Amino acid sequence: MALRLPNIPAKFWLALLVLALGGLLTVIEQRDVSLPGPVPSDAAGEPDFYLEGARMTRFDARGAPYQRLETPRLVHTPADDVIRTKTPDIRLYDDEGRTWFAGGDSGRLGPNGNPLTLTGNAWLEAPEEGWRLETDTLVYDNQERHAWSESEARLSQYQQRVRGERFDAWIDTARMRLTDNVRGVHPPISEEQGS
């Protein structure tokens, strides 16, 4: 006695073949998803987002900008609510409408955007006053509008150069202080530089 298979129409076999091929293509396509670049990793955990070529402006309660940050790469980790940047270019705006410039090899914005810490060739510049600070680590508290160094600081203004162990600046009042083991070179200021 021979076993007889039911007569299944060719349309059924064709439909089954199309479904099998569709499933196979779906699996292959999902395995080949490529990301736009390497996903950054950090000791704080996996980032929830990162941006390349980013520009970020922060505004106060009145809607006035007080900080602008541009960076080729910005990474946010939700575990500590910290933003890390590479070679940030910073603009700080004071109450008088002056613009201060800052930068470094890397930057870090703490939880809720404060404090801003610049490390590696960090600098702060007040172009209207003609001075520039260079240090290894610079911290800026945007609520107090206070910048300070956590390493030796080198301050230059025109031809004058001064070094100290600690630097403090309050941008709204345009005050600065260099303390601890201060030494420097103070050539006479010409009339052009003094005005």
C-alpha positions in Angstrom: 0.0 0.0 0.0 1.4 3.3 -1.1 1.0 6.4 0.9 -0.7 9.1 -0.9 0.0 12.8 -0.1 -2.8 15.2 -0.4 -2.8 17.3 -3.5 -1.6 20.8 -2.3 -2.0 23.6 -4.9 1.1 25.3 -6.3 -0.1 28.7 -5.0 0.3 27.4 -1.4 3.9 26.3 -2.1 4.7 29.7 -3.7 3.2 31.6 -0.8 5.2 29.5 1.7 8.4 30.1 -0.3 7.8 33.9 -0.4 7.2 34.0 3.4 10.4 32.0 4.0 12.4 34.3 1.8 10.9 37.4 3.5 11.8 36.1 6.9 15.3 35.3 5.8 15.8 38.8 4.3 14.5 40.4 7.5 17.0 38.5 9.7 19.9 39.4 7.3 18.9 43.1 7.2 18.7 43.3 11.0 22.1 41.8 11.5 23.7 44.3 9.1 22.5 47.5 10.9 25.5 49.8 11.1 25.8 52.7 13.5 26.9 56.2 12.4 30.2 56.0 14.3 31.7 54.3 17.3 29.4 54.4 20.3 31.4 56.1 23.1 31.9 54.3 26.4 32.6 55.7 29.8 33.2 54.5 33.4 29.9 56.2 34.2 28.0 53.7 32.0 26.5 53.7 28.5 25.5 57.1 27.2 21.9 57.8 26.4 22.9 60.1 23.6 25.9 61.6 21.8 26.2 64.4 19.3 28.8 65.2 16.7 29.4 68.8 15.6 27.3 70.1 18.5 26.5 73.6 19.5 24.6 74.1 22.8 23.4 77.4 24.3 22.2 77.7 27.9 19.7 80.4 28.9 18.9 82.0 32.2 15.4 82.5 33.7 14.9 85.7 31.7 15.8 84.0 28.5 19.2 85.6 28.1 22.1 83.4 27.0 24.8 82.9 29.6 26.9 80.0 28.1 27.5 78.6 24.6 29.5 75.5 24.0 30.6 74.1 20.6 32.4 70.8 20.3 33.1 68.1 17.7 31.7 65.5 20.1 29.4 65.6 23.1 28.4 62.6 25.2 25.8 62.4 27.9 25.7 59.6 30.5 22.4 59.4 32.4 23.8 57.5 35.4 25.6 60.6 36.6 23.8 63.3 34.4 27.2 64.5 33.1 28.0 65.8 29.6 31.6 65.2 28.4 33.1 67.0 25.4 36.2 67.0 23.3 38.0 70.2 22.6 35.1 72.5 23.6 35.0 76.1 22.5 33.1 78.0 25.3 31.6 81.5 25.3 30.5 82.9 28.7 28.3 86.0 28.8 28.4 88.3 31.9 25.8 90.7 33.2 27.5 93.7 31.4 27.2 92.0 28.0 30.8 91.1 27.8 31.9 87.8 26.2 34.5 85.7 27.8 36.2 82.8 25.9 37.3 79.5 27.3 38.5 76.1 26.1 40.6 73.0 26.7 41.4 69.5 25.5 38.3 68.1 27.1 35.3 69.5 29.1 32.7 68.2 31.5 29.4 69.7 32.5 28.2 68.4 35.8 24.6 67.5 36.7 22.2 70.3 35.6 25.1 71.8 33.6 27.1 73.0 36.6 30.0 73.2 37.1 31.9 73.3 33.8 35.4 71.7 34.2 38.0 72.1 31.4 41.1 70.0 31.5 44.3 69.7 29.5 45.5 73.1 28.1 42.6 74.9 29.7 42.3 78.6 29.2 40.1 81.6 29.9 40.3 84.9 28.1 38.8 88.3 28.8 39.4 90.1 25.5 38.1 93.5 26.7 40.6 93.5 29.5 43.3 92.0 27.3 44.2 89.1 29.6 44.4 85.4 29.1 44.8 82.6 31.7 46.3 79.2 30.9 46.2 76.3 33.3 45.8 72.5 33.3 42.4 72.4 35.0 39.8 75.2 35.1 36.5 75.1 36.8 33.6 77.5 36.2 30.5 77.7 38.4 27.8 79.4 36.3 25.5 80.2 39.3 28.3 82.0 41.2 29.8 83.2 37.9 33.2 82.2 39.4 36.1 80.6 37.6 39.1 79.1 39.3 42.1 77.0 38.6 43.0 73.7 40.3 46.6 73.7 39.1 49.3 76.2 38.4 48.0 79.2 36.5 49.8 81.5 34.0 48.2 84.9 33.4 49.3 87.2 30.7 48.1 90.7 29.9 49.8 92.5 27.0 53.6 92.0 27.8 53.0 91.1 31.5 53.2 87.5 32.6 52.4 86.2 36.1 52.3 82.7 37.5 50.6 81.4 40.7 49.4 78.3 42.3 45.7 79.4 42.3 43.6 81.6 40.1 40.1 83.0 40.8 37.9 85.2 38.6 34.4 86.5 39.0 33.2 87.4 35.6 30.2 89.7 36.5 32.5 92.0 38.5 35.6 91.6 36.3 37.7 90.8 39.3 40.5 88.3 39.4 43.0 87.1 42.0 46.2 85.1 41.7 47.6 83.6 44.9 50.2 81.3 46.4 53.8 81.5 45.2 53.1 84.4 42.8 55.9 85.5 40.5 56.0 87.4 37.2 57.4 89.8 34.7 56.0 93.3 34.5 57.6 95.4 31.7 56.2 99.0 31.4 52.9 99.3 29.6 52.9 101.5 26.6 50.3 104.2 26.1 48.6 102.2 23.3 48.2 99.2 25.6 47.0 101.2 28.6 44.1 102.8 26.8 
